[in-house]
Amino acid sequence: MTTDNRQRVYLDDLARRWRQDGDWILDLAINNTLPLWVQLASVFLEPAAPPTGKERKRKTPAKTYHDQVEVRLQPEVLMQVLGRRDRMLIAAELACLDAKGKAVAVTNSAGEEWGETSMIALKPTTLFARMADVLAYEQANGLSIAAENTVTVCVANTAIGQEGTANRPDHPCHAPELDIALRCWQALFGQSTSPDTDKQSILAWLREHAPQLSRAAGERIAQVVMPAARKRC
């Protein structure tokens, strides 16, 4: 079975999957054991060091703009995230590796027309690992996640345990939006006896825990997650 390397496992989900603290996973990334990535919007990428010699003669663009880009954070940036996973990291520039593994500096595009660069806000919970890297680490270190692949589904008010048939990320028929919807429902309604959470709260949860979703996907999942009692209100 092949694994789509574009599949993401976000930091908090990976911590739950491995039953480890998020800082433990950050340490893996700092030691170059497990790559951690982040998706940024409206940013510029430029070589980490100015081109010299033959590189200068090639006239390599000093800076390229990206509406959306996925970059791998360098250890010096990850070290600033340790112990502060619930707070933003604000920086003028981020040291990263691009998709080809080349060192780049990331800056914000806002304010460029004035010759200035605004700060970049990096939320630790948006860091993610590629599923292929996660599976490779688990295989190399003999990790078993069988216990994590159990989902409880409510049908006619009866809890039914579905061992081994869960919507696992490594399943060939994995449904990402279903996985997000289940996690959202569990977080907001799983322990509640009164469905008093509104749609905006659901959308806020999705923006924080699944920032990769489009607005249309968020609306779609919010409609599915919303309890029937609230839909009638």
C-alpha positions in Angstrom: 0.0 0.0 0.0 1.4 3.4 -1.0 0.9 6.5 1.1 0.2 10.0 -0.3 3.0 12.1 1.1 0.7 15.2 1.0 -1.3 13.8 3.8 -0.7 15.8 7.0 -0.6 14.9 10.6 -0.8 18.0 12.8 1.3 18.4 15.9 -1.5 17.9 18.4 -2.9 14.9 16.5 0.6 13.4 16.3 1.0 13.9 20.1 -2.2 12.0 20.7 -1.3 9.3 18.1 2.0 8.6 19.9 0.8 9.5 23.4 3.7 12.0 23.8 4.0 15.6 24.7 4.2 18.0 21.8 7.6 19.3 22.9 8.9 15.7 22.6 7.9 15.7 18.9 9.4 19.2 18.4 12.7 17.7 19.8 12.5 15.1 17.1 12.3 17.8 14.5 15.0 19.9 16.0 17.3 16.8 15.8 16.3 16.3 12.2 14.6 13.0 13.0 11.1 14.0 11.9 10.5 16.9 9.5 7.8 19.4 10.6 6.2 21.7 8.0 3.9 24.7 8.0 1.8 26.2 5.3 2.1 30.0 4.9 0.1 32.4 2.8 1.1 35.6 1.0 4.9 35.3 1.7 8.2 35.8 -0.1 10.9 33.2 -0.2 14.5 34.1 -0.9 17.8 32.2 -0.7 19.1 32.1 2.9 22.4 33.6 1.7 22.9 36.0 -1.3 24.1 34.2 -4.4 27.8 34.6 -5.2 30.2 33.6 -8.0 28.6 31.3 -10.6 25.2 31.5 -8.8 25.1 35.2 -9.2 25.8 34.9 -13.0 22.7 32.7 -13.3 20.6 35.6 -12.2 18.6 33.5 -9.7 15.5 35.6 -8.6 16.4 37.1 -5.2 12.9 36.8 -4.0 9.8 34.9 -5.1 6.2 35.5 -4.1 3.8 32.6 -3.1 0.1 32.8 -2.4 0.4 29.5 -0.5 3.6 27.6 0.2 4.6 24.7 2.5 8.0 25.0 4.1 10.0 23.0 6.6 11.1 24.9 9.7 14.8 25.0 10.6 15.9 23.9 14.1 16.6 27.4 15.3 12.9 28.3 14.6 11.6 25.2 16.2 13.6 25.8 19.3 11.6 29.1 19.7 8.4 27.1 19.7 9.4 24.8 22.5 7.2 25.3 25.6 4.9 27.8 23.9 2.6 25.7 21.8 -0.4 27.7 22.9 1.1 31.1 21.9 2.0 32.7 18.6 5.6 33.0 17.5 6.1 36.5 16.0 9.1 37.0 13.8 10.2 39.3 11.0 11.8 36.3 9.2 11.7 32.5 9.4 14.5 30.2 8.5 13.1 27.3 6.5 13.8 24.7 3.9 11.7 24.7 0.7 10.2 21.7 -1.0 13.6 21.0 -2.7 15.4 21.1 0.6 17.1 24.4 -0.1 17.6 26.9 2.8 15.3 29.9 2.4 14.3 32.9 4.4 10.5 33.6 4.6 9.2 37.1 4.9 5.7 38.5 4.9 4.4 40.3 1.7 2.4 42.9 3.6 4.0 46.3 3.4 6.3 45.4 0.5 5.0 48.3 -1.6 6.4 50.6 1.0 9.8 48.9 1.1 9.0 47.3 4.5 8.4 43.8 5.8 5.7 43.1 8.4 5.9 40.4 11.0 4.9 36.8 10.5 2.7 35.0 13.0 3.4 31.3 13.4 1.0 29.3 15.4 2.6 26.0 16.7 -0.6 24.0 16.4 -0.4 24.5 12.6 2.8 22.6 12.4 2.4 19.2 10.7 4.4 16.1 9.6 3.9 14.2 6.4 2.1 10.9 6.8 4.9 9.1 4.9 7.5 10.4 7.4 5.2 9.5 10.4 4.8 5.9 9.1 8.5 5.6 8.4 9.4 6.8 11.9 6.9 4.3 13.5 8.3 1.4 11.4 11.9 2.3 12.2 11.2 2.6 16.0 8.7 -0.3 16.3 5.8 2.0 17.3 2.3 0.4 17.4 -0.7 2.6 17.2 -3.4 -0.1 17.1 -4.9 1.4 20.2 -5.2 4.8 18.6 -7.2 3.4 15.6 -10.4 2.9 17.6 -13.3 5.2 17.0 -16.6 5.3 18.9 -19.6 6.0 16.7 -23.0 6.9 18.0 -25.9 5.2 16.3 -29.4 5.5 17.8 -27.8 6.6 21.1 -25.8 3.4 21.2 -22.0 3.6 21.4 -20.5 1.0 19.0 -16.7 0.4 19.1 -15.3 -0.2 15.7 -11.9 -1.9 16.2 -9.7 -1.8 13.2 -12.2 -0.3 10.8 -11.7 3.4 11.7 -11.1 6.1 9.2 -7.3 5.7 9.7 -5.0 8.2 7.9 -3.1 5.4 6.4 -6.2 3.6 5.1 -6.4 3.6 1.2 -10.0 5.0 1.5 -9.2 7.6 4.2 -11.7 10.5 4.2 -9.9 13.6 5.6 -13.1 15.7 6.1 -14.8 12.9 7.9 -11.8 12.6 10.2 -11.9 16.3 11.0 -15.7 16.3 11.5 -15.4 13.4 14.0 -12.6 15.2 15.9 -14.6 18.5 15.9 -17.7 16.8 17.2 -15.8 15.0 19.9 -14.1 18.1 21.1 -17.2 20.3 21.1 -20.1 18.0 21.8 -18.7 14.6 23.0 -18.9 15.4 26.7 -21.9 17.8 26.5 -25.5 17.0 27.3 -26.8 20.3 26.0 -25.9 21.4 22.4 -25.4 25.0 23.2 -22.4 25.5 20.8 -23.3 27.6 17.8 -22.0 27.4 14.2 -19.5 30.2 14.7 -17.8 28.3 17.5 -17.6 25.2 15.2 -16.0 27.3 12.4 -13.6 28.8 15.0 -12.5 25.3 16.1 -12.0 24.3 12.4 -9.9 27.4 11.7 -7.6 26.6 14.7 -7.3 22.8 14.3 -7.7 22.4 10.5 -6.4 25.7 8.9 -5.8 23.9 5.6 -9.6 23.7 4.9 -11.2 26.0 2.4 -14.1 28.2 3.5 -16.5 25.9 1.6 -15.1 22.8 3.3 -15.4 24.5 6.7 -19.1 25.4 6.1 -19.8 21.8 4.9 -18.2 20.2 7.9 -19.9 22.7 10.3 -23.3 21.6 8.8 -22.5 18.0 9.4 -21.1 18.5 12.9 -24.0 20.7 14.2 -26.4 18.6 16.3 -29.9 18.2 15.0 -31.3 20.0 18.1 -29.3 23.1 17.2 -30.3 23.0 13.5 -34.0 23.3 14.6 -33.3 26.4 16.7 
